[in-house]
Amino acid sequence: RQRQMCIRDRLDNNIVWDVRTARHPEGEPWLQGGVGFAADSGENAVAAHNLFGHISGNYAVSYHLMQSDRVIAGRTGLGRRHSVLNNVFVRCPRRILLGRAEENTSDGNLFDVADDPTSFRIMSPEPKATLNLAAWQDYFGFDLHSSQAEIKAEFDPDRLELTWRIRGPLPQCQPVEALHERFPRPCPGPFDEEQWKASVSGGQGRQAFPRRWVPCPGKETGAWF
């Protein structure tokens, strides 16, 4: 049976923290490793309601076209209809890379204002563009309902606990079709609503993310997440 290329790759309601570059320190970004979430060509990848934190070596989200000539199911991947919705980016000096500008979506996100310069990248159309949020919005129409604020966040990997504070304007979250949301959630990221309210009203948000066992379909094994 042929693989259908319309299947969604989805990352939602996660903390992606301290991802490091381990190979190919030179060359194009997709060769360097250390990406928070990546999709190579294809279509319909979704990154929604995640927190990307402390990713300094590469892009937090990278929808690139490294294998644009690879043929699957009788055609090549297009790098279209990807989306980046309602995420929080903190300590990510390279936020989002798009292999092409056409038919991709990014909106409802909250960005750490300290990382704004040269934090977005568009590979096509030529010439390649490296942008801040204002140019990303004005010239390409991305993230029109997103915002930048001062964000302080720390994640304890032993206790699986996140603490954070936010000061500044907040984004207007968008519905996420892939999560069957008819109406947007009140806050970006994977946060508990009450803790979110505390973090944006002068207090501190604190949330534990317990591990859970996910079995592999049809097998007796699985993994902790």
Secondary structure, DSSP 4 states (H G I P E B T S, - for coil): -PPPTTPPPEEES-EEE-----S--SSSGGGS---SEEEES-B--EEES-EEES--SS-SEEEE-TTTT-EETTEE---BS-EEES-EEES-SS-EEES-STT-EEES-EEEGGG-TT-EEE-SSSSPEEE-HHHHHHHH---TT-EEEEEEEEEETTTTEEEEEEES--------GGGT-SS--SSSTT--HHHHHHHTTTS-EEEE----EEEPTTSS-EEE-
